[in-house]
């Protein structure tokens, strides 16, 4: 029996002879159950405590899961639980308490400020930013894509440690956006007098793969049209120059990453509907899925309504 993070590095003849069991990332509810059943007891024993001497409430565990860990597994979660219980053990050893019950309000004083905030709503509050979904060897992750215009001669600038495949996706996304300038209400002179800069933050991390195509297109379309991408959505999908949205891999890992990040709606290629059953039922219940056949479906689903339309809708409702 062996474990591996990436299957591609295993020689084909060997893979054919192996029985492969894929383990996806855990949902927040699954992490909570694992912590309650196993991790807390293991860390109590590791720190020389009994269940009567120290306890960690359900709300405290939820706080740690939401604000102090962002991972597919539970390794860091167990470390943080250990840190909570070591503080309890210190109090008991010093004689300042005979038993310690740790609740949610106690967590920041022990672990410090939250390590993770909901960046999605902050980052997508301006035009030119879209939230993509990426696959990594240790689970899925969210990927912010930023686009901006700078004075120039219509060139495309790409930064953020992008591999060749991702660079090609960016070029295809820009070409698709140029084909739809009239639909986006953009004058062609805007692109002729400016350079278009696409950047993926966390530049020290190499990134590659075709599945960021939809997010790149929506970031560029958002920038050019001046409309913001909805802050409750994330997306994944490869694009073709005909505007088709092509299927991708890692759907299960990517959707779980969206759920961890507080995303409510996920845009996926329509041809990935067959992968819906792989997503845990509880995750499916919490997420809304929008299926994309072509890039225009992403335009229809991805933008916040124009301010005028939002105001008219509000007046009509009133």
N, C-alpha and C positions, 0 to 999 in steps of 0.2 A: 504494500500500500504506500502511495506517495502523494504528495500535494504539490500543486503548481499554481502560479498566478496567471501565466500566459501559456495557452496551448500551442501557439504558432511555433514556439521554439522546440517542440518535441518532434523528432523525426517521424515522417509519415508512416513508415513500416511499423514503428513502435506504437504509434497512436492507434493503428488498425487492430492491434492486439490487446489494447487496454479497454477496460470498462470505465467510462468517464462519468463521474457524478458531479454535476455543477451545483454549487451552493451559492445562492444569491445573497445580497445584503439583507439585513434584518430591517423590518419596519420599527417605528418607535414603540409600538405596543409589544412587539416581540422582544425588543431590548429590555423593556420594563419587566416582562415576565421572566426573562433569563436572569436579570439582576435580582429579582425577588426570590427566585427559586435556588439560585446557585451562587452568584457573585458576592452578595452580601455575606452569606454564611462562610464562604471561602475566605473573605477578607477579615471577618471576625476572628476566625481561627488563626489566620496569618499574623494578626496583631494581638493575640493572646487575650481576646475578649469573649464573653458569652453573650447570648441573646438578651439576657437579663441586664447586662451592664450597658449595652449600646444598641441602638436601633436607628435605621434610616427610613423615614416615611416615604410613602408612595409619591407624594408631591415633591419631596427632595430629589428622588430619583428622576422624576420627570424633568425637574429643573436642570439636573446634570446632563441628561440626554439632549435636551433642547439647546442649552446654552454653553456647554463645556466640551461636547464631543461632536464631531462630524465625520463619521466613518461608516463603512459597510458592516464591520463586525462589532465586537464589544471589548476589544483589548484596552482602548483608552478609557472606556467607561469603568472597567474594573480598577484601573489605576486611580481614577478620581474617587471612586468609592473607598479605596484604600486610604487616600489622603483624608477623607472625612473621618474614617474610623481611627486613624492615627491621632487626630486631634482629640477624639473622645478618649482614647487610651492615655494620652498625656494628661488630660484633666483628672482622670481616675488615679493615675500614678502620683500626681501632685497632691492628691487628697482634696481637691476643690469640688469634687462630685463623686457620688457613689454609682450613679448611672447617668447616661447621656442619651437623650432622644433628639436626633437631628431632623429638623423640618426644613421646608423650602427657604424661609427667611434666613436660616443659618448658613446656607451654602455660600453666598458671596463673601462672608466674613472669613470663611475657611479657604475657599478656592480662589478668591479674588474676583475681579470683574468678569462678566461673561466673556468667553473667548469668541463667541460667534453671535453676530446680530443678523437680522433679516436684511441682507444687503440688497435683495432684489428690488424692493420698493424704493430704496435710496438711489440705486444705480439707473433704474429705468424711468426716472422722473423727468428726463430731458430727451429730446429727439436724438436719434442716432445710436441708441443703446438697445440691444436685444439680449435675452437670456437663452443660451443654448444648453444642451445636455451632452455630456461627454462620457465615454467609457474609459475606465482606468483598470489596471490589473487588480486593484483592491476594491472595485465597485464603481458606481457611477458618481458623477460630480456635475455641478452646474458650471457654466462657462460664459462669462460676460464678453460680448462683442461690441466694440465701440467704433463708431465712424465719425469723422469730422472733415470739414473742408478747410483747406488752407490756400492762400494765394499761390498760384502756380500756372502750369500750362496743360492741365488736364491729365496729369500722370496719376498712376495708382501707387500708393505707398503702403507696404505691409510690414507690420512689426509685431513682436511677441513670440519669437522662437517658433515660427510656423514651418512645418514640413512641406515638401513639394506638393503633396496631394491637397493639403489645406490651402496652399497658395492658388492652386488651380480652381478650387471651390470659390475662393474670393474673386478671382477674375471672372468666373462664370456668373457669380452673383451681381457683379457690377454690370456685366453685359446685359443681363436680364432687366436690371433697373433702368439702363439706358433705353431699352426697347419700350419701356413703359413710362417715359418722361411725361407724355401728354396726359396719361391716366393719373399720374401723380401730381399734375399741375405744375410742372417744373420747366423753365426755359433752358434750352440746350446750352446757351451761353454760360450758364452757371457752372457747368462742368468744364467748359472750354477755358475758362479764366481761373479755375481753381484746381488744385490737386486733391484727390480723394484719399484720405488716410484711414486705413482699417487697422485697429490695434486690439490684441487680446491680452489683457492684463496678466500678471504673474509671468512676466517675460523670461524668468529664469527657468521655467518649466517647458521643455520641448512639447509641441502639440502637432498632431497630424491626424489625417483621416478625412473622409468626404462628408461626414454626417453633420458638419456645421454649416452646410450650404444654405439651408432655409433661414437660419438665424442671421447669417451674413447678409443675405438678400434683404431681410426685414430691417436690419440695422441701417443699411444703405437707403432703403426706401423711406424709412422713418426720418433720416437726416434730410433727404432731399425734399420731402413733402412737409416737413416741420411738424409732423404728428408723432406723438409718443407711443411707444409699444406698451401694451397693457402690462402692468407690473405684477399681475397674478398668473402669468403664463410663462412657460418655457417650451422650447421646440427642438426637434432634431429631424434630420432628413437630408439626403443627398439630392442635388438638383441637376437637371440636364439643361442644355441650351434651348431646348424646346419648351422649357418651363415645367417639365414634369418633376414630381417629387418621388424619388426612388427609395426603396426600402433600405433599412440599415440594421445593424446588429446591436446587441446589448440593450434591447428594449426594457427588459426587466430591471436591470441595474440603473438605467437612466431614469425610469419613472420613480424608482425608490429614492433616487437622489433628489428629484423634484419635490417629492413629498417631504423629505427631510428639510428642504430649504423653504418650506411654507408655500410652495406653488399650489395653485388650485386647478389649473387647466394645463394640459399637455397637448401640444400639436405634434402629431405623428403621421408618417406616410400611410396612406390608405392600404397599401400592400403589406403593412405590418399588422393588420387586424388579426391575422392568424396567431400572433404572439401574445394576444391579450390574455389568454388563459394562463400564461406563465407568470403573470403578475399576481402577487398574493391578493386574495379576495378583499381583505381589509383595505389594502392600498387602492384597489379598483373602486371601492365604495367612496373613498375620500377624494378621488380625482375625477375630473371631467376630461374626456378625450375628444379632440377634434381631429378628424381624419382628412388628410390632404392628398388630393389627386394631382394638383398642380399648384404653381406658385401663387396664382391669383386667389386660391382658397386661403393661403396664409395671409394675404393682404386683407381679405374680408374678415378674418378672425383675429388678426394680431394687433390692430390699432385701437387705441382709445377713440371714442367718438369725437368728432370735431366739437369745439367749444360751443359753436352755434347750435349744432344738433342736440348737444347735451342740454343746453338752456331751453330749447324748444320742447324737448321731451319732458323736462321738469315742469314747464309751464302747463303742458298738456295734462300731465298727471295731476297738477294742482287743480 
